Amino acid sequence: SDLSRCSAGIYCLFCYSDIFPFSKINSEDSDIFDPPSGTNSSESDSSTSDILNQTFSQIDPDQNLTNLNIDVGNYSELKFNKEFNELNPKSSLSVFNLNCRSLPANLSAITDFLLSLYKKFDILTFSETFISENVSNDSIKIPGYQGPFLDNRKYGILKRGGTAIYVADGYDVVERTDLKIDSVNGPENSWIQIQRPRMKSLIIGTLYRPETISFETLLSVLDDSIATLTNHNYDVIITGDLNIDLLKNTPNSKRYTELLNSYGFLQLINQPTRVTPWSESL
């Protein structure tokens, strides 16, 4: 579907929605967002990444994660700008994920939308990018971001599916091609690693499971990938579209959630991400 703009903001012509779900972890009840002692807002940009890295460094899934005050809601551009303009950009790490249904076709609308927000997202992840072999990386760059870091499947001119990650300028980022799952037999995926001085590295992965990939295959390869990451003591964020409706209490959604919970992951978005006049899904 196409993305369009109106006076209320950006919306999907298929979903009929001009809002997007966003989750934040409040700092009132936790110190994981507090800048290091002795740090002030006048520090140079070279120290900004160190401050942002505080975000996940102190989360212990067994002790802290379930006690965090996590606020999830749907935001229009106006509401988002009003609330998050008050946040200190040096004390938070932000991730934006979108099933864009063709990144080349919707890049202009996506870029305009991101520019309309007062808060710049640190990480952008996309699924169903529809990037065919005749699309160059230069043609889908986003100003202010490194990338795109794409999935590794080989396609003809009728490319469907696909994933991409962008990282804000200023971060020390490397692509982790060694983490990529075989997309012929598994979900399409992209992985990057953000190096953080004196702290654990941060791994970002985004995945898309087309319906041609079975749920059993997804669960198997995802289990292997997460086990590898946790064995190396990384901080990890996973985004994407796996075609599992987490709003429904089904055997598949339960098994998927149990797998992630077993490794200490927490589902941060629990509001519908796809809304039509007839249905809602996550």
C-alpha positions as CSV (number, residue, x, y, z in Angstrom):
1,S,0.0,0.0,0.0
2,D,1.0,3.6,-0.4
3,L,1.9,6.2,2.1
4,S,0.2,9.6,1.7
5,R,0.0,12.8,3.7
6,C,-2.8,15.0,4.8
7,S,-3.2,17.8,7.4
8,A,-3.3,15.2,10.2
9,G,0.0,13.6,9.2
10,I,1.0,10.4,7.5
11,Y,-1.2,7.4,7.0
12,C,-1.5,4.2,5.1
13,L,-4.1,4.1,2.4
14,F,-4.7,0.4,3.2
15,C,-4.8,0.7,7.0
16,Y,-6.8,4.0,7.2
17,S,-4.8,5.1,10.2
18,D,-2.9,8.3,10.8
19,I,-1.4,7.1,14.2
20,F,1.5,4.9,15.1
21,P,2.2,2.9,18.3
22,F,5.2,3.9,20.3
23,S,6.6,2.6,23.6
24,K,8.8,4.4,26.0
25,I,10.5,3.2,29.2
26,N,10.0,6.0,31.8
27,S,13.0,7.0,33.9
28,E,11.0,8.0,36.9
29,D,11.3,4.6,38.5
30,S,14.6,3.5,37.0
31,D,18.0,5.0,36.6
32,I,18.9,3.2,33.4
33,F,18.4,6.4,31.4
34,D,20.4,8.7,33.7
35,P,23.6,10.1,32.2
36,P,26.8,9.1,33.8
37,S,27.8,11.1,36.9
38,G,29.6,14.3,36.0
39,T,28.0,14.5,32.6
40,N,26.2,17.6,31.5
41,S,24.3,18.7,28.4
42,S,27.1,21.0,27.2
43,E,29.4,18.0,26.4
44,S,30.4,17.6,22.8
45,D,28.7,15.2,20.3
46,S,31.6,12.8,20.7
47,S,30.2,11.8,24.1
48,T,26.6,11.6,23.1
49,S,26.8,8.0,22.0
50,D,28.3,7.1,25.4
51,I,25.3,8.7,27.1
52,L,22.9,7.0,24.8
53,N,24.6,3.7,25.5
54,Q,23.5,3.9,29.1
55,T,20.0,3.0,28.0
56,F,20.3,-0.8,28.0
57,S,23.6,-1.3,29.9
58,Q,22.0,-1.8,33.3
59,I,19.0,-3.9,32.4
60,D,19.1,-7.3,34.1
61,P,16.1,-9.3,32.7
62,D,15.8,-11.2,36.0
63,Q,15.8,-8.2,38.3
64,N,15.0,-5.0,36.5
65,L,13.2,-5.5,33.3
66,T,9.8,-6.6,34.7
67,N,9.9,-3.6,37.1
68,L,10.4,-0.9,34.4
69,N,7.6,1.6,33.9
70,I,6.8,1.0,30.2
71,D,4.2,3.3,28.6
72,V,2.8,2.2,25.3
73,G,0.4,4.3,23.3
74,N,-0.7,5.5,19.9
75,Y,0.6,8.9,18.8
76,S,-0.3,11.3,16.1
77,E,2.5,13.6,14.9
78,L,1.2,16.4,17.0
79,K,0.9,14.4,20.2
80,F,4.3,12.7,19.6
81,N,6.1,16.1,19.0
82,K,4.4,17.6,22.1
83,E,5.4,14.8,24.5
84,F,8.8,13.8,23.2
85,N,10.1,17.2,22.5
86,E,10.5,17.5,26.2
87,L,12.8,14.5,26.5
88,N,16.5,14.9,26.7
89,P,17.8,13.5,23.4
90,K,21.0,12.5,25.2
91,S,19.3,10.2,27.6
92,S,17.3,7.9,25.4
93,L,17.8,5.5,22.5
94,S,15.0,5.4,19.9
95,V,14.1,2.8,17.3
96,F,11.6,3.3,14.5
97,N,10.2,0.2,12.7
98,L,7.9,0.2,9.7
99,N,6.6,-2.4,7.2
100,C,6.9,0.1,4.4
101,R,5.6,-1.9,1.4
102,S,8.3,-0.7,-0.9
103,L,11.0,1.6,0.4
104,P,11.9,3.0,-3.1
105,A,8.2,4.0,-3.7
106,N,7.6,5.4,-0.3
107,L,11.0,6.8,0.6
108,S,10.0,10.5,0.0
109,A,6.9,10.2,2.2
110,I,8.9,8.3,4.9
111,T,11.6,11.0,4.9
112,D,9.1,13.8,5.1
113,F,7.4,12.1,8.0
114,L,10.7,11.6,9.9
115,L,11.6,15.3,9.3
116,S,8.2,16.3,10.7
117,L,9.1,14.8,14.1
118,Y,11.0,16.9,16.6
119,K,12.9,13.9,17.9
120,K,15.3,12.2,15.5
121,F,15.2,8.4,15.8
122,D,18.6,6.7,16.3
123,I,17.8,3.5,14.5
124,L,15.4,3.0,11.5
125,T,14.3,-0.6,10.5
126,F,12.1,-1.5,7.6
127,S,10.5,-4.7,6.3
128,E,8.9,-5.5,3.0
129,T,11.3,-3.1,1.3
130,F,10.7,-4.4,-2.2
131,I,14.3,-3.5,-3.3
132,S,15.0,-5.1,-6.6
133,E,18.4,-5.7,-8.1
134,N,18.2,-2.6,-10.3
135,V,17.8,-0.3,-7.3
136,S,21.1,1.2,-6.1
137,N,21.9,1.8,-2.4
138,D,22.6,5.5,-3.2
139,S,19.0,5.9,-4.5
140,I,17.6,4.9,-1.1
141,K,19.8,6.7,1.3
142,I,18.2,8.8,4.1
143,P,19.9,12.1,5.0
144,G,21.5,11.9,8.4
145,Y,21.8,8.1,8.5
146,Q,24.3,5.5,7.6
147,G,23.1,2.6,5.5
148,P,21.1,1.0,4.2
149,F,22.1,-2.4,5.5
150,L,20.1,-4.8,3.5
151,D,19.1,-8.5,3.5
152,N,21.2,-10.8,1.4
153,R,18.8,-12.5,-0.9
154,K,19.3,-12.3,-4.6
155,Y,16.3,-11.1,-6.5
156,G,15.3,-10.2,-10.0
157,I,13.5,-7.0,-11.0
158,L,10.3,-8.1,-9.2
159,K,11.7,-8.0,-5.7
160,R,9.2,-8.6,-2.9
161,G,9.8,-8.7,0.9
162,G,13.2,-7.6,2.1
163,T,14.6,-5.8,5.2
164,A,16.8,-2.7,5.8
165,I,18.4,-0.9,8.7
166,Y,19.6,2.7,8.9
167,V,21.7,4.1,11.8
168,A,22.0,7.8,12.7
169,D,25.3,9.5,11.8
170,G,27.8,9.5,14.6
171,Y,27.5,5.9,15.7
172,D,30.3,3.4,15.2
173,V,28.4,0.7,13.3
174,V,29.4,-2.4,11.4
175,E,27.2,-4.8,9.4
176,R,27.1,-8.3,10.8
177,T,26.7,-10.4,7.7
178,D,27.8,-13.4,9.7
179,L,24.6,-13.3,11.7
180,K,22.3,-13.4,8.7
181,I,20.0,-16.3,8.5
182,D,19.8,-18.2,5.2
183,S,16.9,-16.3,3.6
184,V,16.1,-19.1,1.2
185,N,15.0,-21.3,4.1
186,G,14.3,-18.7,6.7
187,P,13.1,-15.2,7.3
188,E,14.7,-12.2,5.4
189,N,16.9,-10.4,7.8
190,S,19.5,-7.7,8.4
191,W,21.9,-7.3,11.3
192,I,24.2,-4.5,12.5
193,Q,26.4,-4.0,15.5
194,I,27.0,-0.7,17.3
195,Q,30.3,-0.5,19.0
196,R,30.1,1.2,22.4
197,P,33.4,2.1,24.2
198,R,33.7,0.6,27.7
199,M,30.3,-1.1,27.3
200,K,28.7,-4.1,25.7
201,S,28.1,-3.8,21.9
202,L,24.5,-3.4,20.8
203,I,23.1,-5.7,18.1
204,I,20.1,-4.6,16.1
205,G,18.3,-7.2,13.9
206,T,15.2,-6.8,11.7
207,L,13.4,-9.7,10.2
208,Y,10.6,-10.4,7.8
209,R,8.9,-13.8,7.4
210,P,6.9,-14.3,4.2
211,E,4.1,-16.7,4.4
212,T,6.1,-19.2,2.4
213,I,8.4,-19.7,5.4
214,S,6.8,-22.0,7.9
215,F,6.4,-21.0,11.6
216,E,8.4,-24.1,12.7
217,T,11.3,-23.0,10.5
218,L,11.1,-19.5,11.9
219,L,11.2,-20.6,15.5
220,S,14.1,-22.9,14.8
221,V,16.4,-20.4,13.1
222,L,15.4,-17.6,15.5
223,D,16.3,-19.8,18.5
224,D,19.7,-20.6,17.0
225,S,20.4,-16.9,16.3
226,I,19.3,-15.6,19.7
227,A,21.3,-18.3,21.4
228,T,24.4,-17.2,19.5
229,L,23.9,-13.6,20.5
230,T,23.2,-14.2,24.2
231,N,26.3,-16.5,24.4
232,H,28.4,-13.5,23.4
233,N,26.9,-11.2,26.0
234,Y,25.5,-8.5,23.6
235,D,22.6,-6.2,24.2
236,V,20.1,-7.0,21.5
237,I,17.1,-5.3,19.9
238,I,15.0,-7.3,17.4
239,T,12.3,-5.7,15.2
240,G,10.4,-6.7,12.1
241,D,7.3,-8.3,10.8
242,L,7.0,-12.1,11.3
243,N,3.3,-12.5,10.4
244,I,2.4,-13.6,13.9
245,D,-0.5,-11.7,15.4
246,L,0.5,-11.2,19.0
247,L,-3.0,-9.9,19.9
248,K,-4.4,-13.4,19.5
249,N,-3.7,-16.1,22.1
250,T,-2.8,-18.8,19.6
251,P,-0.3,-21.7,19.9
252,N,2.1,-19.9,17.6
253,S,2.0,-16.6,19.3
254,K,2.4,-18.3,22.7
255,R,5.4,-20.3,21.5
256,Y,7.0,-17.3,19.9
257,T,6.6,-15.2,23.1
258,E,7.8,-18.0,25.3
259,L,10.9,-18.3,23.2
260,L,11.8,-14.7,23.4
261,N,11.0,-14.5,27.1
262,S,13.3,-17.5,27.8
263,Y,16.2,-15.4,26.6
264,G,15.2,-12.3,28.7
265,F,13.5,-10.4,25.8
266,L,10.5,-8.1,26.4
267,Q,7.8,-7.2,23.9
268,L,7.7,-3.4,24.1
269,I,4.9,-2.8,21.6
270,N,1.5,-4.3,22.7
271,Q,-0.8,-2.0,20.8
272,P,-2.2,-2.9,17.3
273,T,0.3,-2.0,14.5
274,R,-2.1,-2.8,11.7
275,V,-5.6,-1.2,11.9
276,T,-8.3,-1.4,9.3
277,P,-12.1,-0.7,9.5
278,W,-12.5,-4.4,10.0
279,S,-9.6,-5.7,12.1
280,E,-6.7,-4.9,14.3
281,S,-3.4,-6.9,14.6
282,L,0.0,-6.7,16.1
